[in-house]
Amino acid sequence: MMLKRIRQDFTVCTVADDSEIDLAKEFCFVGKTDEEISLVCITEDVPEYTLRREDGWRAFRIEGALDFSLIGILSGISGLLAEAEIGIFVVSTYRTDYVLVKKTQYQKALAVLAAAGYEIS
């Protein structure tokens, strides 16, 4: 399985409304529920006003289009990282999954996955 590093720093935050979210940015993951509007984006693209924010994330994605019938891909990655005591935040798209890890543990996470046979570019 191939993983691709994303070179930018990311922020996970909540916003009061979606008026300041720029969907034209390269990475912009928005989740809206009856309780909140969450945003995951490149740190330099965070809107001026946030309710809460957590900076210092790095990311990698699982390369290729993941068919919905595939089972266990994300659990394999999350299991390895959990064993290494590395917390994650995951964003899924129609095509694939993005795994975010705190910047302080990012290199360790990549090393754990590489040792388990994942190819990282």
TISEBA-832939 format. One record per residue (C-alpha): residue number from 1; residue in one letter; x negated, y negated, z. Coordinates in nm, 2 decimals. Layout:
N
<r i="NUM" aa="a" c1="X" c2="Y" c3="Z"/>
...
This chain:
121
<r i="1" aa="m" c1="0.00" c2="0.00" c3="0.00"/>
<r i="2" aa="m" c1="-0.13" c2="-0.34" c3="-0.10"/>
<r i="3" aa="l" c1="-0.11" c2="-0.65" c3="0.13"/>
<r i="4" aa="k" c1="-0.18" c2="-1.00" c3="0.01"/>
<r i="5" aa="r" c1="-0.31" c2="-1.27" c3="0.25"/>
<r i="6" aa="i" c1="-0.13" c2="-1.60" c3="0.23"/>
<r i="7" aa="r" c1="-0.40" c2="-1.87" c3="0.29"/>
<r i="8" aa="q" c1="-0.19" c2="-2.15" c3="0.45"/>
<r i="9" aa="d" c1="-0.10" c2="-2.19" c3="0.82"/>
<r i="10" aa="f" c1="0.27" c2="-2.15" c3="0.90"/>
<r i="11" aa="t" c1="0.52" c2="-2.29" c3="1.16"/>
<r i="12" aa="v" c1="0.83" c2="-2.14" c3="1.29"/>
<r i="13" aa="c" c1="1.08" c2="-2.40" c3="1.40"/>
<r i="14" aa="t" c1="1.45" c2="-2.49" c3="1.45"/>
<r i="15" aa="v" c1="1.61" c2="-2.80" c3="1.31"/>
<r i="16" aa="a" c1="1.94" c2="-2.98" c3="1.39"/>
<r i="17" aa="d" c1="2.05" c2="-2.99" c3="1.03"/>
<r i="18" aa="d" c1="1.91" c2="-2.89" c3="0.69"/>
<r i="19" aa="s" c1="1.89" c2="-3.24" c3="0.54"/>
<r i="20" aa="e" c1="1.52" c2="-3.26" c3="0.58"/>
<r i="21" aa="i" c1="1.43" c2="-2.91" c3="0.45"/>
<r i="22" aa="d" c1="1.26" c2="-2.93" c3="0.12"/>
<r i="23" aa="l" c1="1.36" c2="-2.61" c3="-0.07"/>
<r i="24" aa="a" c1="1.12" c2="-2.71" c3="-0.35"/>
<r i="25" aa="k" c1="0.82" c2="-2.63" c3="-0.13"/>
<r i="26" aa="e" c1="0.62" c2="-2.31" c3="-0.21"/>
<r i="27" aa="f" c1="0.71" c2="-2.13" c3="0.11"/>
<r i="28" aa="c" c1="1.04" c2="-2.21" c3="0.28"/>
<r i="29" aa="f" c1="1.24" c2="-1.95" c3="0.46"/>
<r i="30" aa="v" c1="1.57" c2="-2.08" c3="0.61"/>
<r i="31" aa="g" c1="1.80" c2="-1.88" c3="0.83"/>
<r i="32" aa="k" c1="2.13" c2="-2.03" c3="0.94"/>
<r i="33" aa="t" c1="2.37" c2="-1.88" c3="1.20"/>
<r i="34" aa="d" c1="2.65" c2="-2.00" c3="1.42"/>
<r i="35" aa="e" c1="2.38" c2="-2.08" c3="1.68"/>
<r i="36" aa="e" c1="2.09" c2="-2.23" c3="1.49"/>
<r i="37" aa="i" c1="1.90" c2="-2.33" c3="1.18"/>
<r i="38" aa="s" c1="1.56" c2="-2.17" c3="1.17"/>
<r i="39" aa="l" c1="1.28" c2="-2.26" c3="0.93"/>
<r i="40" aa="v" c1="0.96" c2="-2.09" c3="0.85"/>
<r i="41" aa="c" c1="0.73" c2="-2.30" c3="0.63"/>
<r i="42" aa="i" c1="0.37" c2="-2.42" c3="0.57"/>
<r i="43" aa="t" c1="0.28" c2="-2.63" c3="0.87"/>
<r i="44" aa="e" c1="0.21" c2="-2.94" c3="0.66"/>
<r i="45" aa="d" c1="0.57" c2="-2.91" c3="0.52"/>
<r i="46" aa="v" c1="0.75" c2="-2.91" c3="0.86"/>
<r i="47" aa="p" c1="1.03" c2="-3.18" c3="0.87"/>
<r i="48" aa="e" c1="0.96" c2="-3.48" c3="1.09"/>
<r i="49" aa="y" c1="1.23" c2="-3.39" c3="1.34"/>
<r i="50" aa="t" c1="1.25" c2="-3.04" c3="1.49"/>
<r i="51" aa="l" c1="1.43" c2="-2.92" c3="1.80"/>
<r i="52" aa="r" c1="1.16" c2="-2.66" c3="1.87"/>
<r i="53" aa="r" c1="0.85" c2="-2.55" c3="1.69"/>
<r i="54" aa="e" c1="0.57" c2="-2.30" c3="1.72"/>
<r i="55" aa="d" c1="0.26" c2="-2.37" c3="1.51"/>
<r i="56" aa="g" c1="-0.04" c2="-2.14" c3="1.45"/>
<r i="57" aa="w" c1="0.09" c2="-1.86" c3="1.24"/>
<r i="58" aa="r" c1="-0.08" c2="-1.69" c3="0.94"/>
<r i="59" aa="a" c1="0.09" c2="-1.45" c3="0.70"/>
<r i="60" aa="f" c1="0.05" c2="-1.17" c3="0.45"/>
<r i="61" aa="r" c1="0.31" c2="-1.01" c3="0.22"/>
<r i="62" aa="i" c1="0.37" c2="-0.66" c3="0.11"/>
<r i="63" aa="e" c1="0.28" c2="-0.66" c3="-0.26"/>
<r i="64" aa="g" c1="0.52" c2="-0.54" c3="-0.52"/>
<r i="65" aa="a" c1="0.90" c2="-0.53" c3="-0.53"/>
<r i="66" aa="l" c1="1.03" c2="-0.31" c3="-0.25"/>
<r i="67" aa="d" c1="1.33" c2="-0.10" c3="-0.35"/>
<r i="68" aa="f" c1="1.61" c2="-0.09" c3="-0.09"/>
<r i="69" aa="s" c1="1.59" c2="0.29" c3="-0.08"/>
<r i="70" aa="l" c1="1.23" c2="0.28" c3="0.06"/>
<r i="71" aa="i" c1="1.22" c2="0.36" c3="0.42"/>
<r i="72" aa="g" c1="0.95" c2="0.30" c3="0.69"/>
<r i="73" aa="i" c1="0.72" c2="0.05" c3="0.52"/>
<r i="74" aa="l" c1="0.77" c2="-0.23" c3="0.76"/>
<r i="75" aa="s" c1="0.79" c2="0.01" c3="1.06"/>
<r i="76" aa="g" c1="0.45" c2="0.15" c3="0.97"/>
<r i="77" aa="i" c1="0.29" c2="-0.19" c3="0.97"/>
<r i="78" aa="s" c1="0.47" c2="-0.31" c3="1.28"/>
<r i="79" aa="g" c1="0.39" c2="0.01" c3="1.46"/>
<r i="80" aa="l" c1="0.02" c2="-0.02" c3="1.39"/>
<r i="81" aa="l" c1="0.02" c2="-0.38" c3="1.50"/>
<r i="82" aa="a" c1="0.22" c2="-0.30" c3="1.82"/>
<r i="83" aa="e" c1="-0.03" c2="-0.03" c3="1.91"/>
<r i="84" aa="a" c1="-0.30" c2="-0.30" c3="1.88"/>
<r i="85" aa="e" c1="-0.09" c2="-0.53" c3="2.10"/>
<r i="86" aa="i" c1="-0.04" c2="-0.78" c3="1.81"/>
<r i="87" aa="g" c1="0.30" c2="-0.95" c3="1.80"/>
<r i="88" aa="i" c1="0.46" c2="-1.03" c3="1.47"/>
<r i="89" aa="f" c1="0.74" c2="-1.24" c3="1.31"/>
<r i="90" aa="v" c1="0.88" c2="-1.10" c3="0.99"/>
<r i="91" aa="v" c1="1.07" c2="-1.27" c3="0.71"/>
<r i="92" aa="s" c1="1.23" c2="-1.06" c3="0.44"/>
<r i="93" aa="t" c1="1.33" c2="-1.16" c3="0.10"/>
<r i="94" aa="y" c1="1.52" c2="-0.97" c3="-0.17"/>
<r i="95" aa="r" c1="1.19" c2="-0.86" c3="-0.32"/>
<r i="96" aa="t" c1="0.95" c2="-0.80" c3="-0.02"/>
<r i="97" aa="d" c1="0.86" c2="-0.87" c3="0.34"/>
<r i="98" aa="y" c1="0.63" c2="-1.13" c3="0.48"/>
<r i="99" aa="v" c1="0.46" c2="-1.06" c3="0.81"/>
<r i="100" aa="l" c1="0.34" c2="-1.35" c3="1.03"/>
<r i="101" aa="v" c1="0.08" c2="-1.31" c3="1.30"/>
<r i="102" aa="k" c1="-0.05" c2="-1.57" c3="1.54"/>
<r i="103" aa="k" c1="-0.37" c2="-1.72" c3="1.39"/>
<r i="104" aa="t" c1="-0.57" c2="-1.60" c3="1.69"/>
<r i="105" aa="q" c1="-0.50" c2="-1.24" c3="1.61"/>
<r i="106" aa="y" c1="-0.48" c2="-1.26" c3="1.23"/>
<r i="107" aa="q" c1="-0.82" c2="-1.12" c3="1.16"/>
<r i="108" aa="k" c1="-0.77" c2="-0.84" c3="1.41"/>
<r i="109" aa="a" c1="-0.44" c2="-0.75" c3="1.25"/>
<r i="110" aa="l" c1="-0.59" c2="-0.73" c3="0.90"/>
<r i="111" aa="a" c1="-0.88" c2="-0.51" c3="1.04"/>
<r i="112" aa="v" c1="-0.63" c2="-0.27" c3="1.20"/>
<r i="113" aa="l" c1="-0.43" c2="-0.24" c3="0.88"/>
<r i="114" aa="a" c1="-0.74" c2="-0.20" c3="0.67"/>
<r i="115" aa="a" c1="-0.86" c2="0.08" c3="0.90"/>
<r i="116" aa="a" c1="-0.53" c2="0.25" c3="0.85"/>
<r i="117" aa="g" c1="-0.57" c2="0.25" c3="0.47"/>
<r i="118" aa="y" c1="-0.39" c2="-0.06" c3="0.37"/>
<r i="119" aa="e" c1="-0.55" c2="-0.25" c3="0.08"/>
<r i="120" aa="i" c1="-0.58" c2="-0.62" c3="0.15"/>
<r i="121" aa="s" c1="-0.65" c2="-0.89" c3="-0.10"/>
